[in-house]
């Protein structure tokens, strides 16, 4: 069970993440926002890498709840995935930055692989192809989500919806 301070530190770090991205998250600033000394978080987060990993895991879990809520249908899951990315671009970006959290010991993949597993199961139940086809579709949906989150889909005649249509045939 996390302590009150740990919960507050994660909330402060999430606010920093949502405001300005992973580069803005620091243990010192999270501590300041919680009204504690800059050394107080060390018991909970001895490194920034661990704090970022915890945030990324929380984001993956949050996205998992969103995806479960739309049932196991690929189109609804893809739309929810893109919608989450657009609504939470910095959090979405951090969730897939395994390079930023490598060596933390947190086990981010334990939080992200269930998302992929749910996607593969939905694709295999509703679309032609095997597991590799499902993963390839996920890669495409992730690309659409990333472009949409970064507002880079400003191309005449192209929208996230039209790209999802093409990917999910």
C-alpha positions, 0 to 999 in steps of 0.5 A: 500500500503506497504511503500518503507521500508516495501518492502525493508525489506521483500526483505531483509528477503526473501534473508536471508530466501533463503540463510540459512532458517528461523532461519537466518531471523532476523529483525536486519539483514534485517534492516542492509541490508536495511541500516536503524537502527535496530529500523526502521522496528518496525513500519512495523514488530513489531515482528519477528513472523509477519515478518516470517508470511508475508514471508510465505504468500508471498511464498504461493502467489508465489506458487499459481501463479506457480500452476495456470500457469500449469492449474488445472490438478493434475499431472501438479500441483504436478510436479509444487509443487515439482519443487517449493519445490526443487527450493526454499527449505527454502521458501517452508519449511516456508510456511508450518510452521504455528507453527512458525507464530502462534499468529502473527495475519497475517492470513497465512491460508488465503494464504495457503487454496486457494492452497489446494482448487485448488488442491482439485478441480483439483483432484475431476475433474480428479481423482476418490474419494472425498475431503478426497481422494484429501487431502490425495493425497495432503499430499502425494505430500507434503511429496514427495516435502519435501523429494525432497527439502531436497534431501532425495529421494536418494533411488534406483529405487525411484524418485519424478516422480515415487512417484507422479505416484503412488499417482495420480492413 
